[in-house]
Every structure is written in C-alpha cells, then in structure tokens.
Amino acid sequence: MGGGKETPRQKMIGMMYLVLTALLAMNVSKQILHGYVAVNESIEKAKENMHENNERVFKAFEDMAANTAAAKPYLEKAILAQKEIIETYKYIGLVKTKVIAHTEKKDEKTADTMHLEFMEKTGQIDNYDAPSGFLIGSEAASPKTGEFTANELKTKLKGLYDKLIGIVDGMQKDTKIKLPQDDYDALKKKLKSIEPDETPFMEGNVKFGWEAKNFYHLPEAAVVTTLNKMQADLKNVEADILQVFSGASGKLAIKFDAIKARVVAPSSYIQAGQPYEADIFLAASSSKLASGDMEIIIGVDSAAAAGGSKGSLVPIVSGEGKYSVGTGGQGEQTYKGVIKYKNPDGTFKFYPFGGTYMVAAPALAVSAEQMKVFYVGVPNPILVSAAGVSPTDLQVTASGGGARLTPKGGGKFEGVFTTPGECTISASAKGKPQGTSKFKVKPLPKPELKLAGVFSPQTLTKAQLSSLGGLGAGANGFEFQANFIVQSYEVAGKRKGKASQAEGTGNNLAGEALDIVRNADKGSKVFIDAKVKGPDGKTNQVTCAFKVM
C-alpha cells in the first residue's frame, strides 16, 4: 500500500485495516471509561468513610471543649472552617448533578451519580462534547463564565483556600489559639491541595488555563470522577483541620477550668520547735510536672520572677512543691512566692501565692478539715486535737450558730449549723480545760444553674442544646457536698424570630420549655429563671442567660 497503483482488493484490505484500528481504539477507550467509573465508585465510598470519621473526631473535640475552657476557641475556629468547606463541598455536588443531568438528558433529582449501564444504553459513556460544553463552552482557551461553570468552580475553590488560610494565619497572631509551628506549616502545605493551580499550559500557540486542564474534551466519566476527587480533597482538609485544632488545644492549654495557687498544710497551728510543712501546687496539677516545667519560688512576686529575680526554690515531687521551713519564735509567720509555669510553646505564666501560720506553745488545736469557716445547712467535718492528749479523752462542745456536733471517732466530728454568726469550739480532758477556738459560721453560697455540665454558661451550641434535658444547680467552686434542688423554672427565648415563654416544675425541661431551649434561634439569647432550694431550706431565685451558637 506504498506509492504504486492499488488494485481493488488492495484498497479493500487497506480500508479493513483502518476500520479494525478504529474499532480497537474504541474498545480501549471504553475500557478506560469503565476504569473511570470503578475509580469513581471507590472515591464515593472513601468520601463516606471520611465523613463518618470526621463526625467522630468532631464529637470528641466538642466533648473536650465542653469540659475544657481553653479548647473552646479552637473548636469555634474549627466550626468556622467546617462551614466554609461544607458550602464548597455542596456546590461541587450541584455542579456534578447538573453535568450528569445535562449529559444523560435526565432529571436533576435522579442525576446524583453515574450509572454505567444507563450510560452504555444511551451511548453517553464516550460523550466528550456535552460535559465540556456545559462547563467550558466551545472555546477551551476562553472558558465561559456564569453559574455552575468551570470558571465559577475555580473561583469558589480559590475563595475557600483564601478563607481557610486567613483563619489559620489569624490564629497565629493570637497567643490564646496559636498553633504549634510544625502543625501550622504542615496544615498550610495541606491546604495547597485545594488551591486551583492556575499555571497555564501551551498547545501550539494556544494558552489553556485551569478549566481546560481539568474538564476540556473529557468524557462524562472522567469529569464526574474529577469532581468527586475534589470533594474527597475537601474531606481530607476538613479531617486535617479537626485533627490539628483539637491536638493544639491539648498541647498549648492547661486543661483546667480555673487555675489557682494552693497551699495545703497539715496544720497552721503548731508547737514551737516543730517544723512547719506544706504542699504548694497548682489545683488539679499533673504528676508529670517536673522542675523543667514548673518552678516554685519563695520570696518573690510575679513581676520580680518575670524580671529574673531569684528566690528560694522549693523541691518538686510528683507535680507538687514540698515546702519545709524550721520554726523557732512564737507568733504569726507569713510567706509568699510565685509558681513559674512553662507552656509547651516556651512562654511562661506566673501564679502568685501566699500563706500564714501560727507558731505557739502547746495548746488546744481545732481545725476545719476542708475549710476555714463553717457553713449553715451542710455537714462540716471538724478535727479537734490537743497536744499530749489522746482523742478518746477529749470532751468537745460547741456554742453559737445553732451548732450540733456528732462524734465520728479519732478526734473527728461532724458539725451542723443553723444560724450565721460565730461558733466557739471548747475542749477539755479529764475535767481540765484544753482551750477554745472560734470560727465564723456563714450562709451557703448562692447557687447557680448548671446546663450541659457548665455553671452559668455564657454560650451553648446547638449540638449541646439538642441533648439538654434538665437543669442542674449547685454552688460553683463550693467544696462541700450540698444538695440544691430545682423546684420550678421559667424559660424565655426566640424561635423563628418570635419571642416565646414557658414554665415548668422540677428540674426536667419538658414540653414548650424544652422546645424553646432546643430550637432557639442561633445568635439569640435564652433566659432561664429558676427557684432553687438549698440544703439549708432556703429558696433562691437563680437566673441564667446564654447565647445560642
């Protein structure tokens, strides 16, 4: 079939070769398209798995933030990023639906995925023109603009990338929610996966952009697979953001609701010549804290410690400072210092503390085991001792405050008081007075309402409200066991822009009141007024107002 004159038979054989070559090409093309469909199905399953995993991580993050104040701002940023990702994810889904509906000439309600069998029957499996025309138009070098075009998709992806970068960069400027440098760098690199690469490519003298690189002259199977891959990339980015933000909230924050310097001593009233000993530590401190993480410095304040002034260092054992100093002269002794705590990012925080103790000659010693005062209406643990006297030989009485003492053995008593004021504890042994000690008797602290595990919350999320079923009450930070009972309540809030109000009895939210709380408008405030009865028999009017997030 070179350059000579061909016979009719030679012409027929040549034509057959051409037809056979074309058929082989078509078969390869269809096999490739079958492969696209298989890959697409795999991506669809991967998206479902990633979605379920992201939901589990978010729920764990949400639970941590409910109990850890420092994690809440990280969760808020994660929710903001998630919202932007979900909006773009849904938009890509709409583009995919419209491409399938346009190519397969079917209703958009049923055009939610590729159906290989239908495509083969209608001959659309190798349709290169319809998807390209819908997304780009007739000129690949000049893509059309408008709703649900490849050009608009590029703009949406670029906008999402810019917003997410803005969130992450903004966090680095806030010391309260700053990410560790390695996590920050890795996350910014990951975000690059969703930024459209607008580097053009040349074909002859024609310049083609992002739209043509991704969608020009490709069959429906390839276009839909590409769109699904973009959605999968968004799910991956969402997973990384949740992981990094939740991890950072644990790395850069102390997981306590309140941090205070505490000084606990076996006794503040001791005999001359005996050593004074005390444990100095951060409340809810971790046993992993060591000298490299924390210093307890006696004799300086926060400003002096931050300026490098040196004092006496207290040895640290299992996260607690073990303070010991000799005693000589009698009278009140005082001391002060500061706890220098090192954050994982290398910065320091300073927590001042101070204490007093009395050095006296041997005499009666009476101390409240848990507090420096007694409280009305609750059992108050009391320890009474006298130097050189066995606890079994002590006769202890109390006067004032409506006191009633119940012996518990070993010098321990339980005191119940009915009237605020002053109480005097007296003791004698075998008819000989051992001394007296006076204590203040105070009313119970005013109770607060507790919702979703938080006292008087300023904000609650929709997710927290969806599982809220009742009201709790208690004295926030009060160290005694005190039973507060919610007797009745009134709820007021906005639903769908309309003000609503309801009331109920007991501590369980029900009916209209429960509906107001769970379905309150985002951004609105919900007010709850409740009558709470304390263990002292008094009823308090308690109010709580929170913003719905």
Residue pairs with C-beta under 8 A, 6 or more apart in sequence:
1 10
1 13
1 14
6 14
26 126
29 126
30 125
30 126
33 125
33 126
33 219
33 221
33 222
34 116
36 219
36 221
36 222
36 225
37 114
37 116
37 221
37 225
39 225
40 114
40 221
40 224
40 225
40 228
43 225
43 228
43 229
43 232
44 113
44 228
46 232
47 228
47 231
47 232
47 235
50 232
50 235
50 236
50 238
50 239
51 235
53 239
54 235
54 238
54 239
54 242
57 239
57 242
57 243
57 246
58 78
58 82
58 242
60 246
61 71
61 74
61 75
61 78
61 242
61 245
61 246
61 249
62 75
62 461
62 463
62 464
64 71
64 246
64 249
64 250
65 71
65 72
65 74
65 75
65 249
66 452
66 453
66 454
66 464
67 255
67 257
67 453
68 249
68 253
68 255
68 256
68 257
69 257
70 176
70 249
70 252
70 253
70 254
70 255
71 246
71 249
71 250
71 253
71 255
73 176
73 177
74 177
74 245
74 246
74 248
74 249
75 245
75 246
75 249
76 549
77 167
77 171
77 177
77 245
78 241
78 242
78 245
78 246
80 167
81 163
81 164
81 167
81 238
81 241
81 245
82 238
82 241
82 242
84 160
84 163
84 164
85 160
85 164
85 234
85 237
85 238
85 241
87 160
88 156
88 157
88 159
88 160
88 234
89 231
89 234
89 235
91 153
91 156
92 153
92 156
92 227
92 230
92 231
92 234
93 231
94 148
95 135
95 148
95 153
95 227
96 224
96 227
96 228
97 108
97 111
97 112
98 108
98 111
98 134
98 148
99 131
99 134
99 135
99 220
99 223
99 224
99 227
100 106
100 111
100 112
100 113
100 114
100 220
100 224
101 107
101 108
101 111
102 130
102 131
102 134
103 124
103 127
103 130
103 131
103 134
103 220
104 111
104 118
104 119
104 122
104 124
104 220
105 122
113 224
114 220
114 221
114 224
116 125
118 124
119 125
119 220
119 221
124 130
124 220
125 219
125 220
125 221
126 219
127 219
127 220
128 217
128 218
128 219
130 220
131 215
131 218
131 219
131 220
131 223
132 140
132 215
132 216
132 217
132 218
132 223
135 143
135 149
135 150
135 153
135 211
135 215
135 223
136 143
136 144
136 149
136 150
136 211
136 212
136 215
136 216
137 143
137 144
137 149
140 206
140 208
140 211
140 212
140 216
140 217
141 206
141 207
141 208
141 209
141 212
143 149
143 150
143 151
143 209
143 211
143 212
144 151
145 151
145 152
146 152
149 211
150 210
150 211
150 214
150 215
151 211
154 196
154 198
154 210
154 211
157 194
157 195
157 196
157 230
158 195
158 196
160 194
160 234
161 191
161 194
161 195
161 196
164 191
164 194
164 237
164 241
165 188
165 191
168 179
168 184
168 187
168 188
168 191
171 177
171 178
171 179
172 178
172 179
172 184
175 347
177 248
178 248
178 252
178 345
179 187
179 244
179 245
179 248
179 252
180 248
180 251
180 252
180 344
180 345
183 244
183 247
183 248
186 240
186 244
187 240
187 241
187 244
190 236
190 237
190 240
191 237
193 233
193 236
193 237
194 230
194 233
194 234
194 237
196 210
197 210
197 213
198 209
198 210
200 207
200 208
200 209
201 207
201 208
201 213
202 208
208 216
214 226
215 223
215 226
218 226
251 344
252 343
252 344
252 345
254 341
256 282
256 283
256 284
258 283
258 477
259 282
259 283
259 351
260 282
260 283
260 351
261 280
261 282
261 339
261 351
261 352
261 353
262 280
262 281
262 282
262 283
262 353
263 278
263 279
263 280
263 323
263 353
263 354
263 355
264 278
264 279
264 281
265 276
265 277
265 278
265 279
265 355
265 357
266 277
267 365
267 367
268 356
268 357
268 358
268 367
269 357
269 358
269 360
269 365
269 367
270 276
270 327
270 357
270 358
270 359
270 360
271 359
271 360
271 361
271 362
271 387
272 327
272 328
272 329
272 330
272 359
272 360
272 361
273 327
273 328
274 327
275 324
275 325
275 326
275 327
276 324
276 325
276 326
276 327
276 333
276 357
276 359
277 322
277 323
277 324
278 323
278 324
278 355
278 357
279 320
279 321
279 322
279 323
280 296
280 314
280 320
280 321
280 323
280 337
280 339
280 353
281 319
281 320
281 321
282 289
282 294
282 339
282 341
282 351
285 319
285 320
286 319
287 318
287 319
288 319
289 316
289 319
290 316
290 319
291 316
292 342
293 341
293 342
294 316
294 319
294 339
294 340
294 341
294 342
295 313
295 316
295 339
295 340
296 313
296 314
296 316
296 321
296 323
296 337
296 338
296 339
296 340
297 305
297 310
297 311
297 312
297 313
297 314
297 337
297 338
297 339
297 340
298 311
298 312
298 313
298 314
298 323
298 335
298 336
298 337
299 311
299 312
299 335
299 336
299 337
300 309
300 310
300 311
300 337
300 338
301 336
301 338
301 352
302 338
302 350
302 351
302 352
304 311
304 338
305 311
305 338
305 340
305 350
306 348
306 350
311 337
314 321
314 322
314 323
314 337
315 321
315 322
316 322
321 339
325 335
327 333
327 359
328 359
329 359
330 359
330 360
330 361
331 358
331 359
331 360
332 356
332 357
332 358
332 359
333 356
333 357
333 358
333 359
334 354
334 355
334 356
335 354
335 355
335 356
336 352
336 353
336 354
336 355
337 352
337 353
337 354
338 350
338 351
338 352
338 353
339 350
339 351
339 352
339 353
340 348
340 349
340 350
341 348
341 349
341 350
341 351
342 348
343 349
362 387
362 388
363 386
363 387
363 434
363 435
364 384
364 385
364 386
364 427
364 434
364 435
364 436
364 437
365 384
365 385
365 386
365 387
365 437
366 382
366 383
366 384
366 385
366 425
366 427
366 437
366 439
367 382
367 383
368 374
368 380
368 381
368 382
368 383
368 439
369 381
369 382
369 383
369 412
370 380
370 381
370 479
370 480
371 380
371 479
371 480
372 439
373 439
373 440
373 441
373 442
374 380
374 401
374 403
374 415
374 417
374 423
374 439
374 440
374 441
374 442
375 417
375 441
375 442
375 443
375 444
375 480
375 482
376 401
376 417
376 418
376 419
376 420
376 441
376 442
376 443
376 444
376 536
377 416
377 417
377 418
377 444
377 482
377 534
377 535
377 536
377 537
377 538
378 416
378 444
378 480
378 481
378 482
378 535
378 536
379 414
379 415
379 416
379 480
379 481
380 414
380 415
380 416
380 417
380 480
381 412
381 413
381 414
382 405
382 412
382 413
382 414
382 415
382 425
383 411
383 412
383 413
384 391
384 394
384 396
384 411
384 412
384 413
384 425
384 427
385 391
385 394
385 411
386 394
386 427
386 429
386 434
386 435
389 429
389 434
391 410
391 411
393 429
393 430
394 411
394 427
394 428
394 429
394 434
395 427
395 428
395 429
396 405
396 407
396 413
396 425
396 426
396 427
397 405
397 425
397 426
397 427
398 404
398 405
398 415
398 423
398 424
398 425
398 426
399 423
399 424
399 426
400 421
400 422
400 423
400 424
400 441
401 417
401 418
401 419
401 420
401 421
401 422
401 423
401 441
402 417
402 418
402 419
403 415
403 416
403 417
403 423
403 441
404 415
404 416
404 417
405 413
405 414
405 415
406 413
406 414
406 415
406 416
407 413
408 414
415 423
417 423
417 441
418 536
419 441
420 441
420 442
420 443
421 440
421 441
422 438
422 439
422 440
422 441
423 438
423 439
423 440
423 441
424 436
424 437
424 438
424 439
425 436
425 437
425 438
425 439
426 433
426 435
426 436
427 433
427 434
427 435
427 436
428 434
443 536
443 538
444 475
444 478
444 482
444 534
444 535
444 536
444 538
445 475
445 476
445 477
445 478
446 475
446 540
446 542
447 473
447 474
447 475
447 484
447 532
447 534
447 540
447 542
448 455
448 456
448 473
448 474
448 475
448 476
448 542
448 544
449 455
449 456
449 471
449 472
449 473
449 486
449 528
449 530
449 532
449 542
449 543
449 544
450 456
450 471
450 472
450 473
450 474
451 457
451 460
451 468
451 471
451 472
451 528
451 544
451 546
452 460
452 464
452 465
452 467
452 468
454 460
455 474
455 476
456 476
456 544
457 544
457 546
458 546
458 547
459 546
459 547
459 548
459 549
460 468
460 546
460 547
460 548
460 549
461 548
461 549
462 522
462 548
462 549
465 517
465 518
465 520
465 548
466 518
468 509
468 517
468 518
469 508
469 509
469 514
470 507
470 508
470 509
471 486
471 489
471 507
471 508
471 509
471 528
471 530
472 486
472 507
473 484
473 485
473 486
473 507
473 530
473 532
473 542
474 482
474 484
475 482
475 484
482 534
482 535
483 535
484 532
484 533
484 534
484 535
485 507
485 532
485 533
486 506
486 507
486 530
486 531
486 532
487 505
487 506
487 530
487 531
487 532
487 533
487 539
488 503
488 504
488 505
488 506
488 530
488 531
489 503
489 504
489 505
489 509
489 513
489 528
489 529
489 530
489 531
490 501
490 502
490 503
490 528
490 529
490 530
491 501
491 502
491 503
491 504
491 509
491 513
491 516
491 517
491 526
491 527
491 528
492 499
492 500
492 501
492 516
492 526
492 527
492 528
493 499
493 500
493 516
493 517
493 520
493 521
493 524
493 525
493 526
493 527
493 548
494 500
494 520
494 521
494 524
495 515
495 516
495 519
495 520
495 521
496 521
497 521
500 512
500 516
501 516
502 511
502 512
502 513
502 515
502 516
503 513
504 510
504 511
504 513
509 517
516 526
517 526
517 528
520 526
520 548
521 548
522 548
522 549
523 547
523 548
523 549
524 547
524 548
525 545
525 546
525 547
525 548
526 545
526 546
526 548
527 543
527 544
527 545
528 543
528 544
528 545
529 541
529 542
529 543
530 541
530 542
530 543
530 544
531 539
531 540
531 541
531 542
532 539
532 540
532 542
533 539
533 540
534 540
